[in-house]
Amino acid sequence: MQQFYFLMFFISIFFSSSPNYAADLSTPALMLAKTYKKGQVDITQYWVSEKLDGVRAYWDGEKLISKQGNTYTAPSWFTKGFPSQPLDGELWLSQGHFQQLLGTVTKKHPIDEEWRKISYAVFDLPNNKQSFTHRLKILHQLINNSINPYLTLIHQYRLTSEHALYEELNKIASIGGEGLMLHHENSFYQAGRNSNILKVKPYLDAEATVIAHISGKGKFKGMLGSILVSIPGDLQFRIGTGFSNLQRLSPPPLGSLITYTYHGKTKKGIPKFASFLRIRKNKK
């Protein structure tokens, strides 16, 4: 009996600390990308698209579900006319507006005015057993036949060389984009992380937990100077760049999970030139 009460207490704590969107009992089996390494593949065998700074969303034919298995409470008009077959894509607002997007899609009661700024950008058909090139043709047909303006297809195109890939990457980065995605033309949809789908970024990024605020000096006196964060391996380091003045006045809360960018690591495993990118979520 004591074990039963402990279990019920744990469940109540878990759901009370979850985001406002509705909890689901199962997580979608999504295909996940590996990081591209220079000279790794023949670029001509891959379809290229922009890596959107959005929120991954799986359409199961009836509702939109997050990677963690939570249902996004999208307005009924937003998904009206979506195909009956599953889709894989991202809820997207625009470049550099990830936090605003996250605030919109995780509300328990959706606000129509906010959702009208969002689109569901699709890039794959999870249940189709054909190659990515064939899946792409079917997606074109599905979305071109849809009258829903919020359902879009992420633009997929070809490049002729790795040099062209990095030129394209620089263009995307210059306008605030997050990077590029590569889908192998003959790949099948396969749940889990594999090299048939690769992400190409102008920098490396990772997540860390905020454990302390360090006061600023000089021009940052009275504001945040840096944050002390921890990462797996019992490693701690400071991040003092990447913050706006507004963020320095209202820094990421202690215990929150943040994303930072970096360029390589030291021999001890500490990220080099770490810079704050955004708050991912608050831990409880």
ZALONU-75255 format. One line per 4 residues: number of its first residue (from 1); their letters; for each residue z, y, x of C-alpha. Coordinates in Angstrom, 2 decimals, always signed. Last residue first. Example, Ala and Ser with C-alpha at 12.3 -4.5 7.8 and 13.67 -1.06 7.14 Angstrom:
BEGIN
2> sa> +7.14/-1.06/+13.67 | +7.80/-4.50/+12.30 $
//
This chain:
BEGIN
284> kknk> -11.97/+21.87/+11.30 | -15.02/+22.62/+13.40 | -17.11/+25.68/+12.57 | -20.84/+25.24/+12.82 $
280> rirl> -23.87/+25.80/+15.08 | -23.00/+29.25/+16.36 | -25.89/+30.74/+18.30 | -27.61/+31.18/+21.67 $
276> fsaf> -24.93/+31.94/+24.26 | -26.19/+31.86/+27.85 | -25.46/+29.36/+30.62 | -26.95/+30.30/+33.98 $
272> kpig> -26.26/+26.82/+35.41 | -24.64/+24.06/+33.33 | -21.63/+22.40/+35.05 | -22.30/+18.77/+35.99 $
268> kktk> -20.28/+18.72/+39.22 | -23.47/+18.75/+41.30 | -24.48/+21.92/+39.43 | -26.71/+21.78/+36.37 $
264> ghyt> -30.21/+22.88/+35.35 | -31.32/+26.04/+33.57 | -29.07/+26.79/+30.61 | -29.10/+27.63/+26.91 $
260> ytil> -26.08/+27.59/+24.62 | -25.44/+26.17/+21.15 | -22.00/+26.72/+19.65 | -19.44/+24.51/+17.94 $
256> sglp> -16.44/+26.38/+16.60 | -12.90/+25.51/+17.68 | -11.95/+29.10/+18.41 | -14.15/+31.35/+16.32 $
252> ppsl> -17.45/+32.69/+17.74 | -16.90/+36.37/+18.60 | -16.57/+39.31/+16.18 | -16.61/+42.42/+18.36 $
248> rqln> -18.62/+40.64/+21.05 | -20.89/+39.30/+18.34 | -21.59/+42.85/+17.16 | -22.30/+43.94/+20.73 $
244> sfgt> -24.87/+41.13/+20.96 | -23.96/+38.03/+22.96 | -26.38/+36.18/+25.28 | -24.21/+36.43/+28.36 $
240> girf> -20.59/+35.61/+29.20 | -20.35/+31.84/+28.92 | -17.43/+30.33/+30.81 | -16.93/+26.74/+31.92 $
236> qldg> -15.01/+23.59/+31.02 | -15.74/+19.94/+31.77 | -13.66/+17.09/+30.34 | -16.71/+14.80/+30.46 $
232> pisv> -18.08/+16.04/+27.15 | -18.29/+19.85/+26.92 | -15.65/+22.57/+26.79 | -16.04/+26.30/+26.32 $
228> lisg> -14.40/+29.46/+27.62 | -15.89/+32.54/+26.02 | -16.85/+35.76/+27.72 | -16.15/+39.48/+27.77 $
224> lmgk> -15.31/+39.95/+24.13 | -14.53/+43.52/+23.20 | -11.85/+46.09/+23.98 | -13.46/+46.77/+27.35 $
220> fkgk> -17.07/+45.57/+27.29 | -18.45/+48.57/+29.19 | -15.87/+47.95/+31.91 | -13.90/+44.80/+31.19 $
216> gsih> -14.11/+42.15/+28.49 | -11.39/+39.97/+27.10 | -11.69/+36.18/+27.42 | -11.79/+34.14/+24.23 $
212> aivt> -10.73/+30.49/+24.43 | -11.61/+26.91/+23.37 | -15.17/+27.25/+22.03 | -16.79/+23.82/+21.73 $
208> aead> -20.12/+23.16/+23.43 | -23.68/+22.29/+22.44 | -26.81/+21.91/+24.53 | -29.99/+23.76/+25.46 $
204> lypk> -32.63/+23.48/+28.13 | -35.15/+26.26/+28.58 | -38.77/+27.05/+27.77 | -38.69/+24.09/+25.41 $
200> vkli> -41.00/+21.12/+24.82 | -39.86/+18.55/+22.28 | -41.39/+15.08/+22.32 | -42.39/+12.59/+19.63 $
196> nsnr> -43.83/+9.26/+20.71 | -41.11/+9.21/+23.36 | -38.43/+7.72/+21.10 | -35.18/+8.66/+19.35 $
192> gaqy> -34.37/+6.82/+16.14 | -36.40/+5.80/+13.12 | -40.03/+4.93/+13.84 | -42.99/+6.60/+12.14 $
188> fsne> -46.00/+5.10/+13.87 | -47.68/+6.66/+16.90 | -51.44/+6.78/+17.40 | -51.86/+10.57/+17.77 $
184> hhlm> -48.64/+11.05/+19.74 | -46.64/+13.92/+18.25 | -45.72/+16.82/+20.56 | -43.37/+19.61/+19.46 $
180> lgeg> -43.27/+23.13/+20.89 | -40.64/+25.75/+21.70 | -37.93/+27.89/+20.10 | -40.04/+30.88/+19.10 $
176> gisa> -38.94/+34.45/+19.83 | -42.37/+36.04/+20.10 | -42.57/+35.62/+23.89 | -41.30/+32.02/+23.65 $
172> iknl> -44.28/+30.99/+21.51 | -46.76/+32.56/+23.91 | -45.02/+31.01/+26.92 | -45.18/+27.56/+25.29 $
168> eeyl> -48.90/+28.01/+24.63 | -49.49/+28.76/+28.31 | -47.30/+25.77/+29.14 | -49.43/+23.46/+26.99 $
164> ahes> -52.69/+24.91/+28.34 | -51.55/+23.99/+31.86 | -50.64/+20.54/+30.58 | -54.22/+20.09/+29.47 $
160> tlry> -56.70/+20.08/+26.58 | -54.58/+21.17/+23.64 | -54.81/+19.96/+20.05 | -53.48/+21.37/+16.78 $
156> qhil> -50.85/+20.84/+14.08 | -49.82/+23.68/+11.75 | -46.62/+22.82/+9.89 | -47.54/+22.01/+6.31 $
152> tlyp> -46.14/+24.09/+3.46 | -44.20/+23.57/+0.23 | -42.72/+26.87/-0.97 | -45.95/+27.94/-2.68 $
148> nisn> -45.81/+24.95/-5.11 | -49.31/+24.41/-6.50 | -49.73/+21.18/-4.56 | -53.20/+19.78/-3.93 $
144> nilq> -53.40/+21.32/-0.45 | -49.97/+19.85/+0.26 | -50.84/+16.29/-0.59 | -54.31/+16.36/+0.94 $
140> hlik> -53.16/+17.85/+4.22 | -50.26/+15.39/+4.30 | -52.69/+12.48/+3.92 | -54.71/+13.70/+6.90 $
136> lrht> -51.53/+14.08/+8.96 | -50.46/+10.55/+8.16 | -53.80/+9.32/+9.48 | -53.31/+11.18/+12.78 $
132> fsqk> -49.70/+9.97/+12.93 | -50.80/+6.36/+12.72 | -50.37/+4.36/+9.52 | -47.25/+2.75/+8.02 $
128> nnpl> -46.37/+5.60/+5.63 | -42.70/+5.71/+4.63 | -41.67/+8.63/+6.85 | -44.59/+10.99/+6.07 $
124> dfva> -44.44/+13.80/+8.64 | -44.54/+17.52/+9.52 | -43.46/+19.41/+6.42 | -42.37/+23.07/+6.30 $
120> ysik> -40.12/+23.63/+3.30 | -40.18/+27.39/+2.81 | -37.42/+29.95/+2.51 | -37.48/+33.61/+1.37 $
116> rwee> -37.32/+32.62/-2.30 | -34.11/+30.69/-1.49 | -32.18/+33.93/-0.92 | -33.14/+35.54/-4.24 $
112> diph> -32.46/+32.30/-6.08 | -28.87/+31.99/-4.88 | -27.84/+28.34/-4.62 | -24.38/+27.24/-5.80 $
108> kktv> -22.86/+24.87/-3.26 | -24.09/+27.07/-0.44 | -25.36/+25.16/+2.59 | -28.99/+26.28/+2.26 $
104> tgll> -28.31/+30.02/+2.34 | -25.80/+30.31/+5.17 | -27.91/+28.01/+7.32 | -30.97/+30.21/+6.79 $
100> qqfh> -29.06/+33.37/+7.72 | -27.74/+31.64/+10.83 | -31.22/+30.45/+11.83 | -32.87/+33.85/+11.50 $
96> gqsl> -34.49/+34.23/+14.93 | -37.93/+33.06/+13.87 | -38.38/+32.88/+10.12 | -36.87/+31.16/+7.08 $
92> wleg> -37.34/+27.44/+7.49 | -36.25/+24.27/+5.73 | -37.63/+21.62/+7.98 | -39.74/+18.52/+7.53 $
88> dlpq> -39.90/+14.84/+6.70 | -41.39/+13.77/+3.39 | -40.64/+10.87/+1.05 | -43.10/+10.02/-1.75 $
84> spfg> -42.90/+11.63/-5.21 | -44.69/+14.76/-4.03 | -43.02/+18.18/-4.61 | -44.09/+19.69/-7.94 $
80> ktfw> -40.85/+21.59/-8.54 | -38.80/+21.62/-5.31 | -37.99/+25.36/-5.27 | -37.97/+25.65/-9.08 $
76> spat> -35.03/+23.25/-9.26 | -32.93/+25.48/-6.99 | -31.92/+23.74/-3.73 | -28.50/+22.09/-3.58 $
72> ytng> -29.03/+20.48/-0.18 | -27.83/+16.89/-0.32 | -25.74/+15.64/+2.61 | -26.84/+12.57/+4.57 $
68> qksi> -26.01/+13.86/+8.07 | -29.67/+14.58/+8.85 | -29.76/+16.71/+5.69 | -31.16/+15.62/+2.32 $
64> lkeg> -33.61/+17.34/-0.02 | -33.87/+15.81/-3.49 | -36.05/+13.70/-5.77 | -38.82/+12.07/-3.75 $
60> dwya> -36.59/+11.40/-0.75 | -37.29/+14.79/+0.88 | -35.66/+14.82/+4.32 | -34.51/+18.18/+5.70 $
56> rvgd> -34.06/+19.40/+9.27 | -32.81/+23.00/+9.34 | -34.93/+25.63/+11.04 | -35.77/+27.11/+14.43 $
52> lkes> -39.28/+25.71/+14.20 | -40.80/+23.79/+17.09 | -44.41/+24.96/+16.97 | -47.01/+22.22/+16.74 $
48> vwyq> -49.04/+20.03/+19.10 | -50.86/+16.76/+18.35 | -50.85/+14.43/+21.32 | -53.37/+12.26/+23.17 $
44> tidv> -54.89/+15.23/+25.03 | -51.48/+15.99/+26.55 | -51.57/+12.85/+28.70 | -47.89/+12.20/+29.30 $
40> qgkk> -44.94/+12.78/+31.65 | -46.45/+15.37/+33.98 | -43.58/+17.77/+33.29 | -40.81/+16.21/+31.26 $
36> ytka> -40.68/+16.48/+27.47 | -37.31/+16.04/+25.77 | -36.99/+13.15/+23.32 | -37.59/+13.60/+19.62 $
32> lmla> -35.91/+11.95/+16.66 | -37.49/+9.86/+13.90 | -35.29/+9.91/+10.82 | -33.53/+7.11/+8.96 $
28> ptsl> -31.94/+9.20/+6.22 | -28.13/+9.16/+6.00 | -26.37/+7.43/+3.13 | -23.39/+8.19/+0.87 $
24> daay> -24.36/+11.76/+0.04 | -22.11/+14.81/+0.13 | -23.11/+17.95/-1.79 | -23.55/+21.23/+0.11 $
20> npss> -20.39/+23.22/+0.68 | -19.81/+22.02/+4.22 | -17.22/+19.28/+4.85 | -13.55/+20.05/+5.50 $
16> sffi> -12.35/+19.11/+2.01 | -14.48/+15.98/+2.15 | -12.86/+14.65/+5.31 | -9.31/+15.60/+4.34 $
12> siff> -9.59/+13.82/+1.00 | -11.01/+10.71/+2.68 | -8.18/+10.63/+5.25 | -5.52/+10.95/+2.53 $
8> mlfy> -7.11/+8.14/+0.54 | -7.10/+5.90/+3.64 | -3.45/+6.69/+4.39 | -2.51/+5.93/+0.80 $
4> fqqm> -4.23/+2.53/+1.01 | -2.64/+1.72/+4.37 | +0.82/+2.36/+2.86 | +0.00/+0.00/+0.00 $
//
